Amino acid sequence: MHASMTELLDQLKPGFLWVGVDGTVRYANRSGTRQTGIGTGRRLQHGELARAVAAAAVTQEPHPVVLQLVGNAPGQAGTLECRVIPGLEGDDAFVIVAHGQEGVSGSGFETLMHSVRSDLRDPLRAACAALEVARGARSDGDALELDALLDRVDSLLRRTDKLVGLATLWDSDVLAADDRIEVWPLLQRVWAEVEPLAIERSVRVRFQSSIDTAELATFYGSEHWIRRVFVECLEGAVRCAPLGSVLDVHHEQMGARAGIVLRDTMLFAEQPHRADVIGHKLCSHVLALHGGQLRDEYEGPIRHLVLELPTGAPHHNDESGLALAQAQRYASDLAAVMNRARRAGRNQAADTV
């Protein structure tokens, strides 16, 4: 397993085991070893858990297991709740474990592992295969093979970067940032970054707004992460667009909310099968932390992707610290506007005296 993935898994609080259908533990994080007493390279001794691993690998469905701890881990007793989910290769499974009353929140792990399985496994294999071919062609000076390798590695690195971004916000309910963000200028800056790819693919982008750009509302949050979402969506939409096509991007003001609409796009769609699961999870999570959402709209058979965010007065969510930061920044902006208005009024009164 790659060192970066090992480091990520070792930081997770629940235990994690990667097990082959033969019962051999290919990898166990620190928590998993501590809770079960089973380390990397050892074999599962519990028959029910071994059967669940085999079943998950064959059926590609999760299997819950509750084990009785009988001296399996030093100083531990009681029950061990496990959730067994399909692994990466078809002959393996992941075991997520938690001791006693802690329980297992399987959805987070399943999101991560499903993302790795669907978005990283095939690109990693393709990059490795391209590397072998490029090594063989190096002595022949075959530039085409080297170009293919670079494309594969570039795809793998982009997907890995998304996974790192998702892991950075992993299990986060708070995105503490109070930037005042103007949507339209931010979109223009993002487009300057994406434009070279669009030129390469002969894809033109048409930006439109339902109201005058001078009247567009602002919103509050993390400009860094919102910019990341815009880059992911615009770049992904350009990659999905047919060569030589036009991508329509609309800004719509909907009361206290604003929507960035990517019209007629297959980005993040379940079909085709190359859906960007990691990118979709990352963008959805960031928008949700800002009180927004990522959703589909349909106009007959045509699918539009909508990035929706709260504008005007800050979004309020009692479960998120972002609301307080938004409110503080909004109040500061409002006070500055009122002070400017009062100064202008005093100056006008002085001119009339």
C-alpha positions as CSV (number, residue, x, y, z in Angstrom):
1,M,0.0,0.0,0.0
2,H,1.2,3.5,-0.9
3,A,2.7,5.4,2.1
4,S,0.3,8.3,1.8
5,M,-2.7,6.0,1.9
6,T,-1.2,4.2,4.9
7,E,-0.7,7.5,6.7
8,L,-4.3,8.5,6.0
9,L,-5.7,5.2,7.3
10,D,-3.5,5.2,10.4
11,Q,-5.0,8.5,11.4
12,L,-8.6,7.2,11.4
13,K,-10.1,6.4,14.8
14,P,-12.1,3.3,13.9
15,G,-10.1,0.1,13.3
16,F,-9.5,-0.9,9.7
17,L,-8.3,-4.2,8.2
18,W,-7.7,-5.1,4.6
19,V,-8.2,-8.8,4.3
20,G,-8.0,-11.3,1.4
21,V,-10.5,-14.0,0.9
22,D,-8.0,-16.5,2.2
23,G,-8.2,-14.7,5.6
24,T,-4.7,-13.1,5.4
25,V,-4.6,-9.5,6.7
26,R,-2.9,-7.4,4.0
27,Y,-2.9,-4.3,6.1
28,A,-4.2,-3.3,9.6
29,N,-4.1,0.3,10.9
30,R,-3.0,1.0,14.4
31,S,-6.5,1.2,15.8
32,G,-7.5,-2.1,14.1
33,T,-4.5,-3.9,15.5
34,R,-5.1,-2.5,19.0
35,Q,-8.8,-3.5,19.0
36,T,-8.5,-6.9,17.5
37,G,-5.0,-8.1,18.3
38,I,-4.6,-8.9,14.6
39,G,-1.7,-7.3,12.7
40,T,-0.6,-7.1,9.1
41,G,0.4,-10.5,7.7
42,R,-1.6,-12.6,10.1
43,R,-4.7,-14.7,9.4
44,L,-8.2,-14.2,10.7
45,Q,-9.0,-16.8,13.4
46,H,-12.7,-16.0,13.8
47,G,-14.7,-18.1,11.5
48,E,-17.7,-15.7,11.3
49,L,-15.5,-12.8,10.3
50,A,-13.6,-14.9,7.7
51,R,-17.0,-16.0,6.2
52,A,-18.2,-12.3,6.1
53,V,-15.0,-11.3,4.3
54,A,-15.5,-14.1,1.7
55,A,-19.1,-13.1,1.2
56,A,-18.4,-9.4,0.8
57,A,-15.8,-10.2,-1.8
58,V,-18.1,-12.5,-3.8
59,T,-21.4,-10.5,-3.5
60,Q,-19.9,-7.0,-3.5
61,E,-22.3,-6.2,-0.7
62,P,-21.5,-5.1,2.9
63,H,-21.9,-7.6,5.8
64,P,-22.3,-6.6,9.5
65,V,-20.6,-8.9,12.1
66,V,-20.6,-8.7,15.9
67,L,-17.8,-10.7,17.4
68,Q,-17.2,-11.9,20.9
69,L,-13.8,-10.9,22.2
70,V,-12.2,-13.7,24.1
71,G,-8.7,-12.7,24.8
72,N,-8.1,-11.8,21.2
73,A,-6.7,-8.5,22.1
74,P,-4.7,-8.1,25.4
75,G,-6.8,-6.7,28.2
76,Q,-10.0,-6.6,26.1
77,A,-13.3,-8.4,26.5
78,G,-16.8,-8.0,25.3
79,T,-18.1,-7.4,21.8
80,L,-16.5,-6.1,18.7
81,E,-18.8,-4.6,16.1
82,C,-17.5,-4.9,12.5
83,R,-18.7,-3.9,9.1
84,V,-17.3,-5.8,6.2
85,I,-17.4,-4.1,2.8
86,P,-16.0,-5.0,-0.7
87,G,-12.3,-4.4,-1.3
88,L,-10.4,-3.2,-4.3
89,E,-9.5,-6.4,-6.2
90,G,-12.6,-8.6,-6.1
91,D,-10.7,-11.2,-3.9
92,D,-10.6,-9.0,-0.8
93,A,-12.6,-6.9,1.7
94,F,-12.3,-4.1,4.2
95,V,-13.2,-4.7,7.8
96,I,-14.2,-1.6,9.8
97,V,-14.2,-2.2,13.5
98,A,-15.2,-0.4,16.7
99,H,-15.0,-1.6,20.3
100,G,-17.8,-1.6,22.9
101,Q,-20.3,1.2,22.7
102,E,-18.4,3.3,20.2
103,G,-20.1,1.7,17.2
104,V,-19.2,1.8,13.6
105,S,-20.2,4.7,11.3
106,G,-19.8,2.7,8.2
107,S,-21.0,5.3,5.7
108,G,-17.9,7.5,6.0
109,F,-15.5,4.6,5.4
110,E,-17.7,3.2,2.6
111,T,-17.6,6.6,0.9
112,L,-13.8,6.7,1.1
113,M,-13.3,3.1,0.0
114,H,-15.9,3.2,-2.7
115,S,-14.2,6.4,-4.0
116,V,-10.8,4.7,-4.0
117,R,-12.2,1.6,-5.6
118,S,-14.1,3.4,-8.4
119,D,-11.9,6.4,-9.1
120,L,-8.3,5.3,-8.3
121,R,-8.0,1.5,-9.0
122,D,-8.4,1.6,-12.8
123,P,-6.3,4.8,-13.3
124,L,-3.6,3.3,-11.1
125,R,-3.5,0.1,-13.0
126,A,-3.5,2.0,-16.3
127,A,-0.6,4.2,-15.2
128,C,1.4,1.2,-14.1
129,A,0.8,-0.5,-17.5
130,A,1.7,2.7,-19.4
131,L,4.9,3.0,-17.3
132,E,5.9,-0.6,-18.3
133,V,5.2,0.1,-22.0
134,A,7.1,3.5,-21.8
135,R,10.1,1.8,-20.3
136,G,10.2,-0.7,-23.1
137,A,9.8,2.0,-25.7
138,R,12.3,4.4,-24.1
139,S,15.3,2.9,-26.0
140,D,13.4,3.2,-29.3
141,G,12.6,6.9,-28.6
142,D,8.9,6.4,-29.1
143,A,7.4,9.7,-28.1
144,L,3.8,8.4,-28.4
145,E,4.3,5.9,-25.6
146,L,5.8,8.6,-23.4
147,D,2.9,10.9,-24.1
148,A,0.5,8.1,-23.1
149,L,2.3,7.6,-19.9
150,L,2.2,11.3,-19.1
151,D,-1.6,11.4,-19.7
152,R,-2.1,8.4,-17.4
153,V,0.0,9.8,-14.6
154,D,-1.7,13.2,-14.9
155,S,-5.1,11.6,-14.6
156,L,-3.9,9.6,-11.6
157,L,-2.4,12.6,-9.9
158,R,-5.6,14.7,-10.4
159,R,-7.8,12.0,-8.8
160,T,-5.4,11.5,-5.9
161,D,-5.4,15.3,-5.3
162,K,-9.2,15.1,-5.0
163,L,-9.0,12.3,-2.6
164,V,-6.5,14.3,-0.5
165,G,-9.0,17.2,-0.5
166,L,-11.8,15.0,0.6
167,A,-9.7,13.5,3.3
168,T,-8.7,17.1,4.5
169,L,-12.4,17.8,5.2
170,W,-13.1,14.3,6.4
171,D,-15.8,14.1,9.1
172,S,-15.8,17.9,9.3
173,D,-19.0,19.7,10.4
174,V,-17.3,23.2,10.5
175,L,-15.5,25.2,7.9
176,A,-14.2,28.1,9.8
177,A,-13.8,30.9,7.3
178,D,-15.4,34.4,6.9
179,D,-14.3,35.5,3.4
180,R,-16.6,37.8,1.6
181,I,-16.9,36.1,-1.8
182,E,-18.2,37.8,-5.0
183,V,-19.3,35.0,-7.3
184,W,-18.8,36.5,-10.7
185,P,-15.2,37.8,-10.3
186,L,-14.3,34.4,-8.7
187,L,-15.8,32.6,-11.7
188,Q,-13.8,34.7,-14.1
189,R,-10.5,34.0,-12.2
190,V,-11.3,30.3,-12.2
191,W,-12.1,30.4,-15.9
192,A,-8.6,31.9,-16.6
193,E,-7.2,28.8,-15.0
194,V,-9.4,26.3,-17.0
195,E,-9.3,28.1,-20.3
196,P,-6.1,26.4,-21.6
197,L,-7.8,23.0,-21.3
198,A,-10.9,24.4,-23.1
199,I,-8.7,25.7,-25.9
200,E,-7.0,22.3,-26.2
201,R,-10.3,20.6,-26.5
202,S,-11.8,23.4,-28.7
203,V,-14.6,23.9,-26.2
204,R,-16.1,27.3,-25.9
205,V,-17.7,28.5,-22.6
206,R,-20.6,31.0,-22.6
207,F,-21.2,32.8,-19.3
208,Q,-24.6,34.4,-18.7
209,S,-26.4,36.0,-15.7
210,S,-30.0,36.5,-15.0
211,I,-29.3,40.0,-13.6
212,D,-26.8,42.8,-14.0
213,T,-23.4,41.7,-12.7
214,A,-23.2,44.9,-10.6
215,E,-26.2,43.8,-8.6
216,L,-25.1,40.2,-7.9
217,A,-25.2,39.3,-4.2
218,T,-22.2,38.1,-2.3
219,F,-21.9,35.2,0.1
220,Y,-19.6,34.3,3.0
221,G,-17.4,31.3,3.6
222,S,-14.1,29.9,2.5
223,E,-13.0,31.3,-0.8
224,H,-10.3,28.7,-1.0
225,W,-12.8,25.8,-1.0
226,I,-15.4,27.5,-3.1
227,R,-12.8,28.2,-5.7
228,R,-11.8,24.6,-5.5
229,V,-15.4,23.6,-6.2
230,F,-15.6,26.0,-9.2
231,V,-12.3,24.6,-10.6
232,E,-13.5,21.0,-10.2
233,C,-16.8,21.7,-11.8
234,L,-15.7,23.9,-14.7
235,E,-12.7,21.7,-15.5
236,G,-14.8,18.5,-15.2
237,A,-17.5,20.0,-17.4
238,V,-15.0,20.9,-20.1
239,R,-13.5,17.4,-20.0
240,C,-17.0,15.9,-20.4
241,A,-18.0,18.2,-23.2
242,P,-17.8,16.9,-26.8
243,L,-14.8,18.3,-28.8
244,G,-15.7,21.6,-30.4
245,S,-18.9,22.2,-28.3
246,V,-20.2,25.1,-26.3
247,L,-20.6,24.9,-22.5
248,D,-23.3,27.2,-21.1
249,V,-22.7,28.5,-17.5
250,H,-25.6,30.5,-16.1
251,H,-25.7,32.6,-12.9
252,E,-29.2,32.7,-11.4
253,Q,-30.3,34.7,-8.4
254,M,-33.1,32.9,-6.5
255,G,-34.1,35.2,-3.6
256,A,-31.6,34.5,-0.7
257,R,-29.8,31.8,-2.8
258,A,-27.7,31.9,-5.9
259,G,-27.2,29.1,-8.4
260,I,-24.4,28.4,-10.8
261,V,-25.9,26.2,-13.5
262,L,-23.8,24.1,-15.9
263,R,-26.3,23.4,-18.6
264,D,-26.5,20.2,-20.6
265,T,-23.6,18.4,-18.9
266,M,-22.8,14.8,-17.9
267,L,-20.4,15.9,-15.1
268,F,-21.0,13.8,-12.0
269,A,-23.8,11.9,-13.7
270,E,-24.1,8.2,-12.9
271,Q,-23.7,7.6,-16.6
272,P,-21.3,7.2,-18.4
273,H,-19.6,4.7,-16.1
274,R,-16.6,7.1,-15.7
275,A,-18.4,9.2,-13.2
276,D,-16.1,11.2,-11.0
277,V,-17.1,9.9,-7.6
278,I,-14.4,11.6,-5.6
279,G,-14.9,15.0,-7.2
280,H,-18.7,14.7,-6.7
281,K,-18.2,13.9,-3.0
282,L,-15.7,16.7,-2.5
283,C,-17.9,19.4,-4.1
284,S,-21.0,18.2,-2.4
285,H,-19.3,18.3,1.0
286,V,-17.9,21.8,0.5
287,L,-21.2,23.2,-0.6
288,A,-23.0,21.5,2.2
289,L,-20.6,23.1,4.7
290,H,-21.6,26.5,3.3
291,G,-25.3,25.8,3.6
292,G,-25.6,25.0,-0.1
293,Q,-26.1,21.9,-2.2
294,L,-25.1,20.2,-5.5
295,R,-28.1,19.0,-7.4
296,D,-29.5,18.0,-10.8
297,E,-32.2,19.7,-12.7
298,Y,-33.8,18.3,-15.8
299,E,-35.3,20.2,-18.8
300,G,-37.0,17.3,-20.5
301,P,-34.2,14.8,-21.2
302,I,-31.5,17.5,-20.8
303,R,-29.6,17.4,-17.5
304,H,-28.3,20.6,-15.8
305,L,-25.9,20.6,-12.8
306,V,-26.7,23.3,-10.2
307,L,-24.3,24.6,-7.6
308,E,-26.5,26.4,-5.0
309,L,-25.3,28.7,-2.3
310,P,-26.9,31.1,0.2
311,T,-26.4,34.8,-0.4
312,G,-27.2,38.1,1.2
313,A,-27.6,37.5,5.0
314,P,-25.4,34.7,6.1
315,H,-26.7,31.1,6.1
316,H,-27.7,30.0,9.6
317,N,-27.1,26.4,10.7
318,D,-27.0,25.7,14.5
319,E,-24.8,22.6,13.8
320,S,-22.1,24.6,12.0
321,G,-19.7,27.3,13.3
322,L,-19.7,28.8,9.9
323,A,-23.0,30.7,10.7
324,L,-21.3,32.7,13.4
325,A,-18.3,33.6,11.3
326,Q,-20.7,34.6,8.4
327,A,-22.8,36.7,10.7
328,Q,-19.7,38.5,12.1
329,R,-18.4,39.3,8.7
330,Y,-21.8,40.3,7.4
331,A,-22.3,42.7,10.3
332,S,-18.8,44.2,9.7
333,D,-19.7,44.8,6.0
334,L,-23.0,46.3,6.9
335,A,-21.5,48.6,9.5
336,A,-18.9,49.8,6.9
337,V,-21.7,50.6,4.4
338,M,-23.7,52.5,7.0
339,N,-20.6,54.5,8.0
340,R,-19.9,55.5,4.4
341,A,-23.6,56.6,4.0
342,R,-23.4,58.7,7.2
343,R,-20.1,60.4,6.1
344,A,-21.7,61.2,2.7
345,G,-24.7,62.7,4.4
346,R,-22.6,64.9,6.6
347,N,-20.5,66.1,3.7
348,Q,-23.6,66.9,1.7
349,A,-25.1,68.9,4.6
350,A,-21.8,70.8,5.0
351,D,-21.9,71.7,1.3
352,T,-25.4,73.2,1.6
353,V,-24.6,75.4,4.5
